[in-house]
Amino acid sequence: MMKPRAVRSRIRHQELNPVFHWQHKEEDDKVLSGAKIKQALKTGILNLSGKGLATVPEKVWNLSDSDDCDKEVRYDLDRTNEEEESWWNQKTLTNLDLSSNALSCISENLKNLADLTVLNLQDNALTTLPEGIGCLTKLTKLSLSRNKLTDLPESFYNLKELKNLNLSHNDFAEIHSNMSDLIMLEVLDISFNSLNSLPGGIGFLVRLQQLTLNNNRLVELPNDIVNLRNLHKMDLAKNDLKLLPPVMGELRKLECLYVQHNDVEELPDFTGCEALKELHISNNFIKSIPADFCENLPQLRILDLRDNKIEKLPDEINMLASLTRLDLSNNSINSLPSCLSTLAHLVSLQVDGNPIRSIRRDIIQCGTQRILKTLKERDGPGKGVDKVRGPFEESTFPDVYQMKKGRSMIISNKSLIDIPEQVFLDAREASVYNVDISKNKLTEVPAGLVHIANLMTELNVSFNLLKTIPMFFSQFDRISYLNLSNNCLEELSEVVGLLVTLRELNIANNQLKQISPCIYELKGLEILLARGNKVEEIDATECGFGALPRLSTLDLANNNIKQVPPILGLLKNITTLELIGNSFRQPRHQILERGTESIMSYLRDRIPN
């Protein structure tokens, strides 16, 4: 018979530590020392995470009650130097962390902590919550992940100020329709449960920006889900969905959509989803790509269609002008259209596992640039260009009106060695946020970019001759996407580490010998593409990739890596890992071909006990 997780956890601890024993209530109470009480009264924050608690110390519920607090602690607080506040001016508890313990229940006295704004109860053994939780009406962030909850008390839906709610890794089979009362929610995570459906009325959560529903049993989505007009990211991976809402275009702010490992047979109408940048819909049953799909997604950069049933690509695919990564692996495609070579920003094209006969296999194995070059040569000189001509063909540089139209400055493939300052002044007047100066002959990044430093969120300077990154990059305080690929960079300047808003960084096909330490300062980084360099080592420690909590895509293919550290397998957020084309012997090629999950599992199995 399988033991409860908390019991299994304690047994594992006993195996590792022969002196481990179950904590009694008296021992739990001692965890809340006088020093911790003092610190909590000064900061309003109490952290009791990972203390092995089976019960919550009773003093926690009355921490803000001066009559009940330990007199020695009060006296100690009173004796602090004059620069510190006296105890009667200390803060009430606003942030309580009880995560990673062995709590099976929470006292009704939780209601006493009426000033709490943040409560973390994740990674315990909770099966129920007290009704008193409904009294915490100031809560804005609540984490209940990794427990054994099956439902929520009725009072729970009084938490009208909640903005961030995490219910992942529990045992919910359904969610009550009252969830729609939590109208302030911006982030909702119900992943890794057993949901068969979502409640009607979820469309009332109009402030929701991130909805995570992966690893459930969802068969369909309610129609009103398209009312979530502020949604930026939706994760539906690993469910049983057979179709998506036909009017997905109503989600006009949607940027990332994950639908991998479902049963979807056709792509819905995305007309209106002009902000969509990433679509991950691999491991489904899609047979075709409609022409209008390609015509209505001008910002799409990543399109993952691997492991579907696609037989042919439409010529209109060249209208996905912003595409940087296209994964068509393991479909039924027998030929590639020549117009793929006209996609100016495409740096990763995956077509392995298709019965392609129009291109030799040895060419396909050489990678993206060789495939595109072959397609371009077959198209003949001069052909295919008209298909991707932008709106600025009549002159070298766009005028203010043209830039205002799309709030973009696109000066790509012009063989320029410099760009006049006036162009950037015009871009500032047009409030440009997207700058594309790729495929030129620039040896230096144009200094004129400083004029739009506080506007720019996306910069593409790929396929140039850059050798250095200038210091004025530090002024790019809003940038989220930076493409430095296909240049002559031998190292990255430390200034890159100051781009704290960066979410995607492409440094592929340069001369880099290492992943520069400055990259590990980018705590918000989600995508790092570094293939085709000379990188020799992978740093997966807490000072390396382990310092990037949001990193989900890591591409290190075609480098000089001699060894893959097993602890890389502990980076739980990695969903895409590319390592093929390096000189290491383990993992073997067969494992690499099976995909990210197999690689990560292989690495974890080799971590010493």
C-alpha positions in Angstrom: 0.0 0.0 0.0 1.4 3.4 -1.0 2.2 5.6 2.0 1.1 9.3 2.1 3.7 11.7 0.7 4.4 13.3 4.0 5.2 9.8 5.5 7.4 8.9 2.5 9.2 12.2 2.8 9.9 11.6 6.5 11.1 8.0 5.7 13.5 9.4 3.1 14.8 11.9 5.7 15.3 9.0 8.1 17.3 7.1 5.5 19.5 10.2 5.0 19.6 11.2 8.7 19.5 8.4 11.3 18.8 10.8 14.1 15.6 12.2 12.4 12.4 11.8 14.4 8.8 13.0 14.3 8.5 16.4 15.8 6.1 16.8 18.7 4.0 19.9 19.4 6.4 21.1 22.0 9.3 20.9 19.5 7.1 22.7 16.9 6.5 25.5 19.4 10.2 25.9 20.1 10.8 26.7 16.4 9.2 30.1 16.9 12.1 31.5 18.9 12.2 34.9 20.5 14.5 36.2 17.8 12.0 35.1 15.1 9.2 36.9 16.9 11.3 40.0 17.2 12.1 40.0 13.5 8.5 39.4 12.6 7.3 42.3 14.6 9.9 44.6 13.0 9.3 43.5 9.4 5.8 42.0 9.3 7.3 38.9 7.7 7.5 35.5 9.3 9.3 32.6 7.5 8.9 29.1 9.0 9.6 27.3 5.7 11.2 23.9 5.9 11.2 23.5 9.6 9.7 20.0 9.7 6.5 21.4 11.5 3.7 19.0 12.1 1.7 21.8 13.7 1.8 25.5 13.6 3.2 27.1 16.8 0.2 28.6 18.7 2.1 31.9 19.1 1.9 32.5 15.4 -1.9 33.2 15.6 -1.4 35.9 18.3 1.8 37.4 17.1 0.3 40.8 16.8 -1.4 40.7 20.2 0.9 42.6 22.5 -0.8 41.2 25.6 0.0 37.6 24.6 3.5 38.0 23.3 6.5 36.9 25.2 7.4 39.6 27.8 11.2 39.0 27.3 10.8 39.6 23.6 8.8 42.8 24.3 11.4 43.9 26.8 14.2 43.2 24.3 12.4 45.2 21.7 12.0 48.1 24.1 15.7 48.2 24.7 16.6 48.6 21.0 18.6 51.7 20.1 16.8 55.0 19.6 17.0 54.6 15.8 14.6 51.6 15.9 10.9 51.8 16.6 9.5 50.8 20.0 7.5 47.6 20.2 4.1 49.3 20.3 4.9 50.7 16.8 5.9 47.3 15.3 4.2 46.0 12.2 1.4 43.4 12.1 2.0 40.2 10.3 1.5 40.7 6.5 3.6 37.8 5.1 3.6 34.3 6.4 5.6 31.4 4.9 4.7 27.9 6.2 5.8 26.0 3.1 7.8 22.7 2.9 6.7 21.4 6.3 4.5 18.4 7.2 1.3 20.2 8.1 -1.9 18.2 7.7 -4.3 20.9 8.9 -4.4 24.6 9.8 -6.1 26.0 12.9 -9.2 28.1 12.7 -7.1 30.7 14.5 -5.7 31.5 11.1 -8.6 34.1 11.0 -6.7 36.2 13.6 -4.1 37.2 11.0 -6.5 39.6 9.3 -3.7 41.8 7.9 -2.0 39.0 5.9 -1.4 39.9 2.2 0.9 36.9 1.4 0.4 33.4 2.6 2.5 30.4 1.5 1.3 26.9 2.4 2.8 25.0 -0.5 4.5 21.6 -0.1 2.6 20.3 2.9 0.1 17.5 3.5 -3.1 19.6 3.8 -6.4 17.9 2.9 -8.7 20.7 4.0 -8.6 24.4 4.8 -10.3 26.1 7.8 -13.4 28.3 7.2 -11.4 31.0 8.9 -9.3 31.5 5.8 -12.2 33.6 4.5 -11.4 36.3 7.1 -8.1 37.1 5.4 -9.7 39.6 3.1 -6.5 41.5 2.5 -4.7 38.5 0.9 -3.3 39.2 -2.5 -1.1 36.2 -3.0 -1.8 32.6 -1.8 0.1 29.4 -2.7 -1.5 26.1 -1.9 0.4 24.0 -4.4 1.7 20.5 -3.6 -0.9 19.5 -1.0 -3.8 17.0 -1.0 -6.7 19.4 -1.4 -9.8 18.2 -3.1 -12.1 21.2 -2.5 -12.1 24.7 -1.0 -14.3 26.0 1.9 -17.2 28.2 1.0 -15.6 31.2 2.8 -12.6 30.9 0.5 -14.4 32.9 -2.2 -14.5 36.0 0.2 -10.9 36.6 -0.7 -11.8 39.3 -3.2 -8.4 41.0 -3.2 -6.5 37.9 -4.4 -4.3 38.6 -7.4 -2.1 35.4 -7.5 -3.5 32.0 -6.6 -1.6 28.7 -7.0 -3.6 25.5 -6.6 -1.2 23.3 -8.6 -0.2 19.7 -7.7 -3.4 18.9 -5.6 -6.3 16.5 -6.1 -9.0 18.8 -7.4 -11.5 17.0 -9.7 -13.5 20.2 -10.2 -13.4 23.9 -9.4 -16.5 25.6 -7.9 -18.3 28.2 -10.0 -17.7 30.7 -7.2 -14.1 31.0 -8.4 -15.5 33.6 -10.8 -16.1 35.9 -7.7 -12.3 36.4 -7.3 -12.4 39.1 -9.9 -9.0 40.7 -9.0 -7.1 37.5 -10.0 -4.2 38.1 -12.4 -2.4 34.8 -12.1 -4.2 31.5 -11.6 -2.4 28.1 -11.6 -4.5 24.9 -11.3 -2.0 22.6 -13.1 -1.3 19.0 -12.1 -4.8 18.2 -10.8 -7.6 16.0 -12.2 -9.9 18.5 -13.7 -12.3 17.3 -16.3 -13.8 20.7 -17.0 -13.7 24.3 -16.0 -16.7 26.1 -14.3 -18.9 28.3 -16.3 -18.3 32.0 -15.5 -14.5 31.8 -15.6 -14.8 34.5 -18.2 -15.6 36.9 -15.5 -12.0 36.9 -14.4 -11.3 39.7 -16.8 -8.1 40.8 -15.1 -6.5 37.4 -15.5 -3.1 37.7 -17.3 -1.7 34.1 -16.8 -3.8 30.9 -16.7 -2.0 27.6 -16.2 -4.1 24.4 -16.6 -1.5 21.9 -17.9 -1.5 18.3 -16.7 -5.2 17.8 -16.1 -7.9 15.8 -17.9 -9.8 18.7 -19.7 -11.8 17.6 -22.6 -13.2 21.0 -23.6 -13.0 24.6 -22.6 -16.0 26.8 -21.8 -16.9 29.2 -24.5 -16.6 32.3 -22.2 -12.9 31.6 -21.8 -12.4 34.0 -24.8 -13.7 36.8 -22.5 -10.3 36.8 -20.7 -9.2 39.8 -22.8 -6.2 40.6 -20.7 -4.7 37.1 -20.9 -1.1 37.1 -21.9 -0.2 33.4 -21.3 -2.3 30.3 -21.3 -0.9 26.8 -20.7 -3.2 23.9 -21.7 -0.5 21.3 -22.3 -1.1 17.6 -21.5 -4.9 17.5 -21.3 -7.5 15.7 -23.5 -8.7 18.6 -25.6 -10.0 17.8 -29.0 -10.6 21.4 -30.1 -9.9 25.0 -29.1 -12.5 27.7 -29.0 -13.3 28.7 -32.6 -13.0 32.4 -31.8 -9.5 32.4 -30.3 -9.1 35.8 -31.9 -11.0 37.4 -29.0 -7.9 36.9 -26.9 -6.2 40.0 -28.4 -3.4 40.3 -25.8 -2.5 36.6 -25.8 1.3 36.2 -26.3 2.1 32.6 -25.4 -0.2 29.6 -25.9 0.8 26.1 -24.9 -1.4 23.2 -26.2 1.2 20.3 -26.5 0.1 16.7 -25.9 -3.6 17.0 -26.6 -5.9 15.6 -29.2 -6.5 18.8 -31.3 -7.2 18.0 -34.9 -7.3 21.5 -36.5 -6.0 25.0 -35.8 -8.8 27.5 -34.8 -9.2 30.9 -36.3 -6.6 33.1 -34.7 -7.7 36.3 -36.5 -7.3 39.1 -33.9 -4.4 37.5 -32.0 -2.0 40.0 -33.4 0.1 39.9 -30.2 0.7 36.1 -30.3 4.4 35.4 -30.2 4.6 31.8 -29.3 2.4 28.9 -30.3 3.3 25.4 -28.9 0.9 22.8 -30.3 3.1 19.7 -30.7 2.0 16.1 -30.2 -1.6 16.6 -31.5 -3.4 15.4 -34.7 -3.2 18.5 -36.8 -3.3 17.7 -40.6 -2.9 21.1 -42.2 -2.0 24.7 -41.7 -4.6 27.0 -43.2 -3.5 29.9 -45.3 -5.4 32.5 -43.2 -3.5 31.2 -40.1 -0.3 32.5 -41.6 -1.9 35.8 -42.7 -3.1 36.8 -39.3 -0.1 36.3 -36.9 2.4 39.1 -37.7 4.2 38.8 -34.4 4.5 35.0 -34.2 8.1 34.1 -33.5 7.9 30.5 -32.3 5.7 27.9 -34.0 6.1 24.3 -32.6 4.1 21.8 -34.7 6.3 18.7 -34.1 4.6 15.3 -33.8 1.4 16.1 -35.8 0.0 14.8 -39.1 0.9 17.7 -41.4 1.4 16.7 -45.0 2.1 20.0 -46.7 3.1 23.6 -45.9 1.2 26.4 -47.6 3.1 29.0 -49.6 1.5 31.6 -47.3 3.8 30.5 -44.6 6.2 33.2 -45.7 3.7 35.7 -44.3 4.9 34.8 -40.8 7.5 37.5 -41.2 8.6 37.5 -37.6 9.2 33.7 -37.3 12.5 32.8 -35.7 11.8 29.1 -34.7 9.8 26.6 -36.7 9.6 23.0 -35.5 8.0 20.6 -38.0 9.7 17.4 -36.8 7.9 14.1 -37.0 5.1 15.0 -39.4 4.3 13.6 -42.9 5.8 16.4 -45.0 7.5 15.3 -48.3 8.7 18.6 -49.6 9.5 22.1 -48.3 8.3 25.2 -50.1 11.0 27.5 -51.4 9.4 30.5 -49.8 10.7 29.4 -46.4 14.0 30.9 -47.5 12.4 34.3 -47.6 11.7 34.3 -43.8 14.3 36.9 -42.8 14.5 36.0 -39.1 14.3 32.2 -39.2 17.2 30.9 -37.3 15.9 27.4 -36.3 14.1 25.1 -38.7 13.5 21.5 -37.5 12.3 19.0 -40.0 13.7 15.7 -38.8 11.4 12.7 -38.9 9.6 13.8 -42.2 9.7 11.8 -45.5 11.3 14.8 -47.3 12.5 13.7 -50.8 13.2 17.1 -52.3 16.3 17.8 -50.2 19.1 15.3 -49.5 19.3 14.0 -46.0 22.9 15.1 -45.6 21.8 18.7 -46.3 19.0 18.4 -43.7 21.5 17.2 -41.1 23.7 20.2 -41.7 21.0 22.4 -40.1 18.8 25.4 -40.7 21.1 27.7 -42.7 22.1 25.0 -45.2 18.5 24.0 -45.7 17.4 27.6 -46.3 20.4 28.2 -48.6 19.4 25.1 -50.7 15.8 26.3 -51.0 16.9 29.8 -52.0 19.2 28.4 -54.7 16.4 26.3 -56.1 14.1 29.2 -56.2 16.5 30.9 -58.6 18.1 34.4 -58.4 15.6 37.1 -57.8 12.6 34.9 -57.2 10.7 34.8 -53.9 11.8 38.3 -52.9 8.6 40.0 -53.8 6.7 37.7 -51.4 8.3 39.2 -48.4 8.9 42.8 -49.4 8.0 45.2 -46.6 6.1 48.4 -46.9 9.4 50.4 -47.2 10.7 49.3 -50.5 10.4 52.7 -52.2 13.1 54.2 -50.0 15.9 52.9 -47.8 14.5 54.3 -44.6 10.9 54.4 -43.4 9.3 57.8 -42.7 7.5 58.7 -39.5 4.1 57.8 -40.9 5.2 54.3 -41.9 6.7 53.7 -38.5 3.7 55.0 -36.6 1.5 52.5 -38.5 3.0 49.5 -36.9 5.1 51.2 -34.2 8.0 49.4 -35.8 11.3 50.4 -37.5 12.2 47.7 -40.0 15.4 48.3 -42.0 16.4 44.8 -42.8 18.5 43.3 -45.6 19.8 46.7 -47.0 23.6 46.1 -46.8 23.9 49.2 -44.6 27.1 50.1 -42.8 25.5 52.8 -40.8 22.1 54.3 -40.1 21.6 58.1 -39.8 20.7 59.6 -36.4 17.6 61.3 -37.9 16.0 57.9 -38.6 16.0 57.2 -34.8 14.7 60.7 -34.0 11.8 59.9 -36.4 11.4 56.6 -34.6 11.1 58.4 -31.3 8.4 60.6 -32.7 6.6 57.5 -34.0 6.8 55.9 -30.5 8.5 52.8 -32.0 8.9 49.8 -29.7 10.1 47.2 -32.3 13.4 47.7 -34.1 14.7 45.4 -36.7 18.1 46.3 -38.4 19.1 42.7 -39.2 20.9 41.5 -42.3 23.0 44.5 -42.9 26.8 45.1 -42.7 26.9 47.0 -39.4 30.2 46.7 -37.5 28.8 48.7 -34.6 25.4 49.0 -33.0 24.1 52.5 -34.2 24.4 55.0 -31.4 21.1 56.5 -32.4 19.2 53.8 -30.6 19.7 55.8 -27.4 16.9 58.1 -28.6 14.3 55.3 -28.2 16.0 53.5 -25.3 13.0 54.0 -23.0 10.5 52.9 -25.7 12.1 49.9 -27.2 11.0 46.4 -26.1 12.3 44.4 -29.1 15.6 44.7 -30.9 17.0 42.5 -33.7 20.5 43.2 -34.9 21.2 39.7 -36.2 23.2 38.9 -39.3 25.6 41.8 -39.1 29.3 42.1 -38.3 29.2 43.2 -34.6 32.1 42.4 -32.4 31.2 44.3 -29.3 28.1 45.4 -27.3 28.2 49.1 -26.4 27.7 50.4 -22.9 24.6 52.4 -23.9 22.7 49.1 -23.9 22.3 49.7 -20.1 19.7 52.4 -21.0 17.4 49.8 -22.6 15.2 49.5 -19.4 12.1 48.0 -21.2 13.7 45.5 -23.6 12.2 42.0 -23.5 13.5 40.5 -26.7 17.1 40.8 -28.0 18.5 39.0 -31.1 22.3 39.2 -31.4 22.6 36.0 -33.5 24.9 35.6 -36.5 27.5 38.2 -35.7 31.1 38.1 -34.7 30.9 38.3 -30.9 33.6 36.6 -29.0 32.3 37.6 -25.6 29.3 39.5 -24.2 29.8 42.7 -22.4 28.7 42.8 -18.7 26.2 45.4 -19.7 23.9 42.6 -21.0 23.5 41.5 -17.4 21.8 44.9 -16.7 18.9 44.1 -19.0 16.7 42.8 -16.2 13.5 43.0 -18.3 14.9 40.6 -20.9 12.7 37.5 -21.5 14.4 36.1 -24.7 18.0 36.3 -25.7 19.4 35.0 -29.0 23.2 34.8 -29.2 23.3 31.9 -31.7 26.0 31.5 -34.3 28.7 33.8 -32.9 32.2 33.0 -31.6 31.4 32.7 -27.9 33.6 30.3 -25.9 31.5 30.4 -22.8 28.0 31.4 -21.5 29.0 34.8 -20.1 28.3 35.1 -16.3 26.3 38.3 -17.0 23.6 36.1 -18.5 23.0 34.5 -15.1 22.0 37.9 -13.8 18.9 37.9 -16.0 16.4 36.5 -13.5 13.4 36.9 -15.8 15.0 35.2 -18.8 12.8 32.5 -20.3 14.5 31.7 -23.6 18.2 31.4 -24.3 19.3 30.4 -27.8 23.1 29.9 -27.9 23.6 27.2 -30.6 26.4 27.4 -33.1 29.1 28.9 -30.9 32.3 27.5 -29.2 30.9 27.0 -25.7 32.8 24.3 -23.9 31.1 24.0 -20.5 27.6 24.0 -19.0 27.3 25.6 -15.6 24.1 24.2 -14.0 24.9 25.3 -10.5 23.0 27.9 -8.5 25.5 30.5 -9.8 24.9 29.4 -13.4 21.7 28.2 -15.1 20.3 27.4 -11.7 20.1 31.1 -11.0 17.5 31.5 -13.8 14.2 30.4 -12.3 12.1 31.1 -15.4 14.3 29.6 -18.0 12.2 27.2 -20.1 14.1 27.0 -23.4 17.8 26.4 -23.6 19.5 25.8 -27.0 23.1 24.8 -26.8 23.3 22.7 -30.0 26.4 22.7 -32.2 28.9 23.9 -29.6 32.1 22.3 -28.1 30.6 21.0 -24.9 32.5 18.0 -23.6 30.4 17.0 -20.6 26.8 17.5 -19.6 26.5 17.9 -15.8 23.7 15.6 -14.3 22.4 18.5 -12.1 21.1 20.1 -15.3 18.3 17.6 -15.0 17.1 19.4 -11.8 16.1 22.5 -13.6 12.4 21.8 -13.5 11.2 24.7 -15.6 13.2 23.5 -18.7 10.7 22.4 -21.4 13.0 22.6 -24.4 16.6 21.5 -24.3 18.8 21.2 -27.4 22.2 19.6 -27.0 22.7 17.8 -30.3 25.9 18.5 -32.3 28.4 18.6 -29.3 31.4 16.4 -28.5 30.2 14.7 -25.3 29.7 11.0 -25.2 26.8 10.9 -22.7 23.9 11.3 -23.2 24.0 9.3 -26.4 22.5 10.5 -29.7 19.5 8.1 -29.3 18.6 9.8 -26.0 19.0 13.3 -27.5 16.6 12.4 -30.3 13.9 11.4 -27.9 13.5 14.9 -26.8 13.8 17.1 -23.7 11.9 14.9 -21.2 14.1 11.9 -21.9 17.3 14.0 -21.6 16.3 15.5 -18.3 15.2 12.1 -16.9 18.5 10.6 -18.0 20.5 13.3 -16.3 18.5 13.1 -13.0 19.1 9.3 -12.9 22.8 10.0 -12.8 22.9 12.3 -9.9 24.7 10.6 -7.0 22.6 9.9 -3.9 
